[in-house]
Amino acid sequence: MTSALPLFSRPTPVEPAPRLAEALGLAADRLLIKRDDLIGLGGGGNKVRKLEITIAAALGSGADTVVTTGAPQSNHARLTAAAAARAGLRSVLVLEGEAPSRRLGNLLLDDLFGAELVFAGERGAAAVAVEEAATRNAHLIPFGGTSATSAVAYRWAGEELLEQVPDVGTVVVAVGSGGTMAGLVAALGAERVLGVATGAVADARAVVAGLLAEMRGPTEALRIDDSRIGRGYEHLTPEVRRAMSIAARTEGLVVDPTYTGRAMAGLIAAASAGDLPGGRVVFLHTGGLPGLFGHPDLQHDG
Ligand SMILES: *Cc1c(COP(=O)(O)O)cnc(C)c1O
């Protein structure tokens, strides 16, 4: 039995998106958006569901601090800081690279939540995080908050979605550390989940299959679109920029340049290729709005 510390009100809403559906060539009532971006804690997003499990484990271990890792604009690191604050724990965020000259986007929120920030420089965040944890009474939370244990949070989310949308045919979701997709596949089966790789890990398919093997879920026939990465995780592609505009201009819906923008580009490509067999299409909005305000490729002078 996996224990969890409740951190948000469920279920998250499912909303129609008829104008976006028509822009993609789908029937107006076929496309729905599951709004995990509207999770209230800390600016919201999918990482909160996994943190319900990882923060419960930290409290159970008797730790007074959580340590985690990520890119400088990590949504997971930001939400770890928020969840730690909620649970009365300290947080240490070990981030890749050098300290930037300005703390924008997620970094601004990390400060606000009282996190201690450590920039790993050339040594790599994973190694520095192990060291930082060893000097404290700390519980180490893995990259993206993902393990076979915490991915169960998205099995539960898949079950929540099935109650809201029993005729779901395809769920489209961004793949970072893989826990979100793995959990959804465990709940819905491989054929109903279309993952869109973001470049956060070198081999998204292997990572998701590995998690599913540990979860005793299906590891075959995973649907992963790995054509939306472009020059790499941290770069905005013209296709994603266009997907951001389409979502914003049809539904007033904001998707971020790193994760949900790529997932939206994957949805657009799948719709135009006729790759969305029967039933409703659900776009899982996993959050990421603060990252938009920290993304260098989107900053320009008037
Ligand atoms: C981390 C993240 C994802 C991917 O979730 P994983 O479980 O790491 O694959 C998707 N969208 C956003 C906004 C994220 O921050």
The ligand as an SDF file (V2000), in Angstrom:
LIG
                    3D

 15 15  0  0  0  0  0  0  0  0999 V2000
    7.9330   17.1900  -15.5130 C   0  0  0  0  0  0  0  0  0  0  0  0
    6.8960   17.6740  -16.4450 C   0  0  0  0  0  0  0  0  0  0  0  0
    6.3130   16.8090  -17.3950 C   0  0  0  0  0  0  0  0  0  0  0  0
    6.7430   15.3790  -17.5680 C   0  0  0  0  0  0  0  0  0  0  0  0
    6.4330   14.5690  -16.4710 O   0  0  0  0  0  0  0  0  0  0  0  0
    7.3400   13.3000  -16.1550 P   0  0  0  0  0  0  0  0  0  0  0  0
    6.5760   12.5300  -15.1650 O   0  0  0  0  0  0  0  0  0  0  0  0
    8.6370   13.8270  -15.6260 O   0  0  0  0  0  0  0  0  0  0  0  0
    7.5510   12.5760  -17.4360 O   0  0  0  0  0  0  0  0  0  0  0  0
    5.3270   17.3000  -18.2130 C   0  0  0  0  0  0  0  0  0  0  0  0
    4.9360   18.5800  -18.1210 N   0  0  0  0  0  0  0  0  0  0  0  0
    5.4700   19.4380  -17.2420 C   0  0  0  0  0  0  0  0  0  0  0  0
    4.9750   20.8360  -17.2430 C   0  0  0  0  0  0  0  0  0  0  0  0
    6.4610   19.0230  -16.3710 C   0  0  0  0  0  0  0  0  0  0  0  0
    6.9920   19.8880  -15.4980 O   0  0  0  0  0  0  0  0  0  0  0  0
  1  2  1  0
  2  3  1  0
  2 14  2  0
  3  4  1  0
  3 10  2  0
  4  5  1  0
  5  6  1  0
  6  7  2  0
  6  8  1  0
  6  9  1  0
 10 11  1  0
 11 12  2  0
 12 13  1  0
 12 14  1  0
 14 15  1  0
M  END
$$$$
